[in-house]
Amino acid sequence: MSFPIAATAIVTDAPNESNVSWRIDKVQIREPGEDELLVRIIASGICHSDVANSLTQEGTPGLLPFPKVLGHEGAGIVEQVGNKISHVKKGDKVLLSFDYCGNEDCRACEDNTPGYCDQFHVKNLFSVPDVYQVDGKSAGGLFFGQSSFSSLALVKGTSVVNVEQLVKDEEELKLFAPMGCGYQTGAASVTELADVGKKDAVVVFGLGGVGMSAIMASSVRDAHTIIGVDRVQSRLDLAKELGATHVIDTSNFKDVAIELPAAIRKIAPKGANTVFDTTAIVALIAASMPALHAKGQIILIGNVNGKRLDLDLGLVLNSDDFETALTDMRAGTTIKPILLW
């Protein structure tokens, strides 16, 4: 196989203990296939999924060996178009997102919910071999159908959204790169999963790109109470600018299991209708339970793979401890206290 296209990319090598091993290097790329495009990347966001994939151990089943090229929040200009691609042309401004099969026998794709595609993991997380040549050897690419940590990227047609009529120039295009994953993940959790509206009180744990997007989407949906939770003051300040009605700084909390739900209920006495967790911190997720309104829900957005979450749904006390039971009920630290006689 030939790799005639020269580019510069962030190459991901096997991790160094708990640190990613990224390097800028010269690479070669194969020609695009009939269902692929070559895109000149203008900007690409860094997402936690890029980091998580970079930290996997060599030999992890399903994942390509290192080195490989990652990146899945790309924005750029089309350079070449495969002969089966009809929705974009050379020179168009495009945003890059996840890949999906689009098959008629895939219920998710047929229902216009391609994020739940039957082949989502295979097409997005596993990468494709023989896309790049690195250090004279073939290497994987097409991560999330794009591998946008590259000055030129080979991209699946299904990963490309044409924004030629929506974005005025390359400077504006740069701002939209995170739409490929982070922004749409946070916003769609609000609009599609929770369907937040005017009657809702929502809480967002973690005010990174995904969390801020959830804050903004909740504001657009006119949620009456929007609480941002973080431990970094600059992020809390920005959240208020972007639509949060209240913020909670957890940096000085000594017992988050008690103090966080109490702080939420001080703002929203009846509890939150939806808690969005973008942190994957088990202690925070557990603390969200006592803060929920009746029929409330927790939407987990952070990567919680391999972690165990224990939830105490009831508290058993001796009958003479009824005062403790009452206190915990009022504080929201237990859902159902039970007295033993």
Phi and psi in degrees as a GROMACS rama.xvg file:
@    title "Ramachandran Plot"
@    xaxis  label "Phi"
@    yaxis  label "Psi"
@TYPE xy
-99.3042  152.226  SER-2
-129.007  77.5387  PHE-3
-82.5523  -11.2896  PRO-4
-97.6537  120.623  ILE-5
-89.1553  140.041  ALA-6
-154.159  171.898  ALA-7
-115.901  135.594  THR-8
-143.56  160.601  ALA-9
-85.3088  113.515  ILE-10
-94.4859  131.492  VAL-11
-99.6813  117.273  THR-12
-98.3216  173.232  ASP-13
-56.1478  142.483  ALA-14
-64.3103  150.06  PRO-15
-99.2058  95.4305  ASN-16
57.2476  -114.168  GLU-17
-103.755  17.1665  SER-18
-114.827  143.464  ASN-19
-69.2906  151.308  VAL-20
-116.871  86.371  SER-21
-107.074  145.707  TRP-22
-148.705  144.427  ARG-23
-82.4686  129.462  ILE-24
-152.2  163.149  ASP-25
-79.1552  136.268  LYS-26
-134.986  166.1  VAL-27
-120.116  145.904  GLN-28
-123.892  143.692  ILE-29
-74.0602  166.989  ARG-30
-68.6519  148.157  GLU-31
-68.2336  145.34  PRO-32
-81.3941  -176.473  GLY-33
-67.6706  -23.1249  GLU-34
-107.312  23.4589  ASP-35
-128.767  164.97  GLU-36
-131.078  161.174  LEU-37
-109.331  124.46  LEU-38
-120.411  131.893  VAL-39
-81.666  114.413  ARG-40
-78.3766  127.025  ILE-41
-92.3491  -40.1727  ILE-42
-155.893  149.61  ALA-43
-144.881  131.539  SER-44
-81.0764  155.484  GLY-45
-101.778  129.086  ILE-46
-120.047  156.957  CYS-47
-60.9177  -26.0696  HIS-48
-66.1922  -33.1508  SER-49
-63.7651  -43.8285  ASP-50
-65.9878  -45.332  VAL-51
-60.2465  -42.9865  ALA-52
-66.2654  -34.7206  ASN-53
-68.3566  -22.6095  SER-54
-95.9896  0.699791  LEU-55
-68.5465  150.882  THR-56
-78.241  145.135  GLN-57
-55.5794  133.274  GLU-58
91.9472  3.97425  GLY-59
-60.3432  126.387  THR-60
-54.1896  133.451  PRO-61
90.0929  -22.7804  GLY-62
-95.6293  143.364  LEU-63
-70.4901  152.643  LEU-64
-67.9566  158.005  PRO-65
-75.9469  154.044  PHE-66
-80.2515  160.848  PRO-67
-155.804  171.027  LYS-68
-116.073  127.414  VAL-69
-109.511  -157.448  LEU-70
102.526  127.768  GLY-71
-147.032  26.8403  HIS-72
-133.164  71.6321  GLU-73
-102.234  151.226  GLY-74
-138.067  135.127  ALA-75
-169.518  -166.288  GLY-76
-119.905  133.461  ILE-77
-70.0834  129.899  VAL-78
-106.486  -41.3404  GLU-79
-138.204  151.206  GLN-80
-131.619  128.931  VAL-81
-67.0244  155.983  GLY-82
-72.3904  -7.89407  ASN-83
-97.823  2.48638  LYS-84
-95.9114  125.771  ILE-85
-123.665  -10.8712  SER-86
-92.6158  -2.91149  HIS-87
-142.142  162.204  VAL-88
-136.435  168.351  LYS-89
-57.5193  133.833  LYS-90
95.7342  -12.878  GLY-91
-70.3285  144.419  ASP-92
-82.0775  133.276  LYS-93
-137.578  154.809  VAL-94
-111.325  147.355  LEU-95
-114.661  133.97  LEU-96
-134.855  -159.201  SER-97
-73.6733  162.44  PHE-98
-97.2407  158.898  ASP-99
-156.612  165.062  TYR-100
-81.5252  -39.2439  CYS-101
71.9433  14.2907  GLY-102
-76.6557  149.888  ASN-103
-65.8344  -27.0558  GLU-104
-89.963  7.38564  ASP-105
-97.717  109.858  CYS-106
-58.3901  -42.0664  ARG-107
-63.9217  -46.1158  ALA-108
-65.7471  -38.7465  CYS-109
-66.6044  -29.4209  GLU-110
-87.5349  9.63162  ASP-111
60.2778  35.0311  ASN-112
-125.474  64.8081  THR-113
-65.18  -14.8016  PRO-114
-64.7554  -14.8653  GLY-115
-108.876  20.0795  TYR-116
-50.0553  141.744  CYS-117
-56.8538  -30.1938  ASP-118
-105.33  20.8058  GLN-119
-56.4936  -49.5525  PHE-120
-64.4925  -42.7906  HIS-121
-63.8691  -42.5799  VAL-122
-79.9174  -17.4353  LYS-123
-117.896  -44.5316  ASN-124
-89.9238  -25.4348  LEU-125
-87.1075  -16.836  PHE-126
65.6574  171.07  SER-127
-124.365  134.694  VAL-128
-73.4608  164.052  PRO-129
58.2747  39.6916  ASP-130
-97.4787  -42.3909  VAL-131
-113.705  161.6  TYR-132
-119.954  120.179  GLN-133
-125.046  128.121  VAL-134
54.4199  34.8869  ASP-135
80.408  2.04707  GLY-136
-122.712  150.146  LYS-137
-68.071  146.88  SER-138
-141.997  159.982  ALA-139
-81.4306  154.49  GLY-140
-153.756  -156.102  GLY-141
55.2446  32.8173  LEU-142
-63.1269  125.462  PHE-143
53.0109  32.9826  PHE-144
73.1138  13.6978  GLY-145
-149.624  -43.8221  GLN-146
47.5792  68.203  SER-147
-87.9936  9.00146  SER-148
-82.3883  55.4106  PHE-149
-155.682  143.917  SER-150
-64.7319  -31.4105  SER-151
-126.599  135.86  LEU-152
-129.135  136.064  ALA-153
-82.1596  128.012  LEU-154
-133.984  137.862  VAL-155
-70.5697  141.823  LYS-156
-58.5118  -33.653  GLY-157
-69.9729  -14.9323  THR-158
-91.7789  -1.30925  SER-159
-104.852  129.184  VAL-160
-115.104  123.365  VAL-161
-80.3952  118.794  ASN-162
-119.236  23.2945  VAL-163
-54.9798  -37.9598  GLU-164
-90.0687  -2.91779  GLN-165
-107.817  -26.1491  LEU-166
-115.168  130.039  VAL-167
-79.3622  -33.8272  LYS-168
-156.758  178.587  ASP-169
-66.3116  -33.022  GLU-170
-62.6552  -42.5845  GLU-171
-70.0723  -36.0683  GLU-172
-58.711  -36.765  LEU-173
-56.8962  -36.1796  LYS-174
-68.2589  -20.9995  LEU-175
-95.9211  -0.464186  PHE-176
-52.7491  -42.9414  ALA-177
-67.7396  -6.83128  PRO-178
-60.6152  -24.6148  MET-179
-60.1278  -28.2653  GLY-180
-146.616  -68.5467  CYS-181
-56.6171  -51.7383  GLY-182
-66.0548  -43.7602  TYR-183
-69.8121  -30.7629  GLN-184
-64.8111  -49.2417  THR-185
-65.874  -45.4478  GLY-186
-68.5826  -44.0892  ALA-187
-69.4274  -26.7426  ALA-188
-61.0441  -33.877  SER-189
-78.7068  -47.1107  VAL-190
-84.1295  -33.2195  THR-191
-101.554  -47.5057  GLU-192
-78.108  -52.6565  LEU-193
-88.6397  -23.0658  ALA-194
50.129  53.589  ASP-195
-62.9792  142.095  VAL-196
-140.878  -168.052  GLY-197
-63.8092  -26.1903  LYS-198
-84.9384  -0.724356  LYS-199
-98.0776  145.147  ASP-200
-109.014  124.98  ALA-201
-123.404  152.115  VAL-202
-127.661  136.345  VAL-203
-119.511  116.718  VAL-204
-90.0862  120.008  PHE-205
93.0043  115.158  GLY-206
-112.142  54.6877  LEU-207
-88.5356  -157.149  GLY-208
-60.5761  -43.6419  GLY-209
-67.2118  -46.2806  VAL-210
-63.1263  -42.7096  GLY-211
-63.2527  -36.1178  MET-212
-64.664  -38.1492  SER-213
-66.0394  -38.388  ALA-214
-60.509  -48.8955  ILE-215
-64.1777  -42.7691  MET-216
-65.3404  -37.9109  ALA-217
-63.9809  -36.3848  SER-218
-67.4919  -42.7791  SER-219
-60.8377  -35.7126  VAL-220
-81.6183  1.85285  ARG-221
63.6031  33.6333  ASP-222
-57.7085  136.572  ALA-223
-74.9642  -25.2399  HIS-224
-134.214  124.882  THR-225
-129.418  111.341  ILE-226
-110.223  120.716  ILE-227
-98.4822  134.65  GLY-228
-122.02  124.353  VAL-229
-161.783  177.906  ASP-230
-119.682  6.47754  ARG-231
-110.531  118.468  VAL-232
-61.2362  -39.8136  GLN-233
-62.3503  -34.316  SER-234
-72.5138  -38.2282  ARG-235
-63.2748  -40.9523  LEU-236
-64.0204  -43.3346  ASP-237
-65.3786  -38.4674  LEU-238
-58.7328  -38.5948  ALA-239
-66.7214  -35.7596  LYS-240
-67.3714  -30.6545  GLU-241
-91.7348  -0.60694  LEU-242
131.671  -7.53395  GLY-243
-65.7  132.836  ALA-244
-82.6422  -25.6785  THR-245
-146.044  155.992  HIS-246
-134.85  153.569  VAL-247
-126.759  123.85  ILE-248
-95.6315  114.099  ASP-249
-93.3673  4.32531  THR-250
-62.916  -26.1643  SER-251
-106.665  8.44149  ASN-252
-69.9353  131.656  PHE-253
-90.4766  -31.2597  LYS-254
-137.242  91.8123  ASP-255
-63.089  -28.2724  VAL-256
-63.045  -30.4835  ALA-257
-99.6743  -45.8655  ILE-258
-72.6119  -36.3091  GLU-259
-68.5446  -52.249  LEU-260
-61.0881  -33.8484  PRO-261
-65.2988  -40.2683  ALA-262
-66.3734  -38.1715  ALA-263
-65.8467  -44.2504  ILE-264
-72.6823  -20.8705  ARG-265
-66.4866  -34.0557  LYS-266
-84.2519  -44.4154  ILE-267
-122.544  85.2717  ALA-268
-54.4222  -32.4139  PRO-269
-84.359  -5.1308  LYS-270
97.4152  172.312  GLY-271
-90.4297  139.674  ALA-272
-73.8634  -35.9741  ASN-273
-143.041  134.222  THR-274
-111.12  125.992  VAL-275
-103.648  117.861  PHE-276
-104.318  120.644  ASP-277
-109.947  4.75899  THR-278
-96.3358  -29.864  THR-279
63.1698  19.6614  ALA-280
-86.9177  116.079  ILE-281
-58.7212  -40.2586  VAL-282
-61.6683  -37.4198  ALA-283
-70.5658  -42.4521  LEU-284
-60.94  -44.2001  ILE-285
-63.094  -37.3548  ALA-286
-70.0753  -17.2232  ALA-287
-74.6792  -24.8458  SER-288
-58.5027  -50.5839  MET-289
-69.1939  -9.69947  PRO-290
-93.126  0.101916  ALA-291
-83.6945  143.286  LEU-292
-70.8565  160.066  HIS-293
-55.1274  134.427  ALA-294
68.1273  14.6192  LYS-295
-70.833  165.024  GLY-296
-140.061  152.238  GLN-297
-112.954  127.184  ILE-298
-109.646  115.936  ILE-299
-91.1769  115.502  LEU-300
-106.588  -32.0575  ILE-301
-67.423  160.061  GLY-302
-82.0941  102.442  ASN-303
-104  16.1283  VAL-304
-55.89  134.133  ASN-305
80.8813  3.18673  GLY-306
-106.861  148.834  LYS-307
-108.268  133.72  ARG-308
-121.321  116.697  LEU-309
-100.962  127.465  ASP-310
-119.782  121.286  LEU-311
-86.9771  108.667  ASP-312
-88.0331  -7.79478  LEU-313
-149.902  157.134  GLY-314
-121.518  124.02  LEU-315
-103.874  120.99  VAL-316
-132.316  156.389  LEU-317
-66.4436  153.732  ASN-318
-61.1606  -28.5667  SER-319
-78.9046  0.770028  ASP-320
-99.1925  25.2033  ASP-321
-61.4833  -28.8779  PHE-322
-66.605  -38.9024  GLU-323
-62.7602  -41.4896  THR-324
-60.9874  -43.7989  ALA-325
-64.0656  -42.3461  LEU-326
-61.6174  -44.8087  THR-327
-67.2975  -34.5518  ASP-328
-63.2257  -45.6227  MET-329
-64.7886  -37.9583  ARG-330
-76.5581  -16.7795  ALA-331
81.2994  13.707  GLY-332
-83.7406  -10.6694  THR-333
-135.05  150.906  THR-334
-91.8994  -41.5622  ILE-335
-141.656  96.8602  LYS-336
-74.4279  141.585  PRO-337
-126.008  129.708  ILE-338
-96.0814  132.158  LEU-339
-98.7132  130.384  LEU-340
